Amino acid sequence: MQPTITAPSTHERHFALDYLRAFITVLVVAHHAVLAYHPYAPPLGSFGAANMFWAAFPVVDTQRWAGIDVFVGFNDTFFMSLMFLLSGLFVWPSLRRKGAGSFLRDRCLRLGLPFVVSALVLAPLAYYPAWLQRGGEAGIGGFAQAWLALGVWPAGPAWFLWALLAFDVLAALSSRIAPGWAEAAGRALASRSPAVFFAWLAAIALIAFVPLASLVDPSAWWSFGPFFFQTCRVGLYLSFFAVGIAVGAWGIERGVFAAGGNLGRRWMLWLNVAVAAYFALVALFITLLVTNGKQQPIAGLSTATLAAFALSCTATSIALLAIFLRFKQRRSAVLDSLSRNAYGIYIVHYAFVSWLQFSLLGASWPGAAKGTIVFLAALALSWLTVATLRRSGWIARVI
């Protein structure tokens, strides 16, 4: 018999979602920390616009770790989509409370200012080790010249900030053009059973992702100046953000995410669905690689793989929501601190990651050991840095 879950108050209810945001932030740090040791990390190449692999792999180590492929691949299916969904949950109540103008001013402060700081200061700091490892001379002059000659301005993980700000602008415009759309969509999406919500979200993900991903290279990124975005996922991220808005407009405490509801109680079911969906994706992807290598394409296999990606993204997102709704019913001082500092950790961690990876290049330790050390050290240093910075009142208002 499962223990009874007592529904917390509305204020207490939010901390389960805050903990989930913090958990995803930790996954982001881990994701970047181990990329230097990925078994399929690209060769070093040169530091320049002709070869931008260094933007995703600032440091590449000779020590590799086979297990990273599974971890990174799994993360990539869901974690940013779920982050956009969570980011949309409180948009509509904030719009209703502040109005579009005040809402956007607040978003520009909370998202725009950190993006500018990230692009101008933190990203060059994070990518300087990439310049050094690829033969650049130590010193600001040569690096600055090479950086400005790129024609673009890689901002690293800060792409999420400008994309979220752009989505917030669309949300504010929609509140003026169609003031009732979010509540109506929320009634259709969030007032039903978790199974119906899963069906809706899966259908939306399939429509938003598969057609576009069929037309463009899934690894291609659109860029203009410091603005980067993975082209094939713009519809997926926007649709998850819109679903978050709809759920929040209907009311988190009375919708499918309600504490003590069926979603949290059936967490094991959704975990099994997520595992099955991911294994189906892996099986299809391996089959696609094998058949393409033998020049024996199977009709519809590529589309089926893209569809499996969308379904895996949906299933894992719902499974994690269910798990955190089920088990995060008690407050934790450590998790509260992590939650308060998670946004800042996301902003600053990349520089710590790349410099730690660079500092370990000479060590002969296995890739697993290096990746673990970089992850734990980057998380701790980012956490400490942000907690210290937030002692300043104006910084705390931003991050």
Buried (B, 14 or more C-beta within 10 A) or exposed (E): EEEEBEBBEEEEBBBBBBBBBBBBBBBBBBBBBBBBBBEEBEEBBEBEEEBBBBBBBBBBBEBBBEEBBEBBBBBBBBBBBBBBBBBBBBBBBBBBEBEBEEBBEBBBEBBBEBBBBBBEEBBBBBBBBBBBBBEBEEEEEEBEEBBEEBEBBBBBBBBBBBBBBBBBBEBBEBBEEEEEBBBEBBBEBBBBEBBBBBEBBBEBBBBBBBEBBEEBEBEEBEBEEBBBBBBBBBBBBBBBBBBBBBBBBBBBBEBBBBBBBEBBBBBEBBBEBBBEBBEBBBEBBEBBEEBEEEEEEEEEBBEBBBBBBBBBBBBBBBBBBBBBBBEBBEEEEEBBEBBBBBBBBBBBBBBBBBBBBBBBBEEEEEBBBBBBBBBBBBBEBBBEBBBEBBEEEEEEEBB
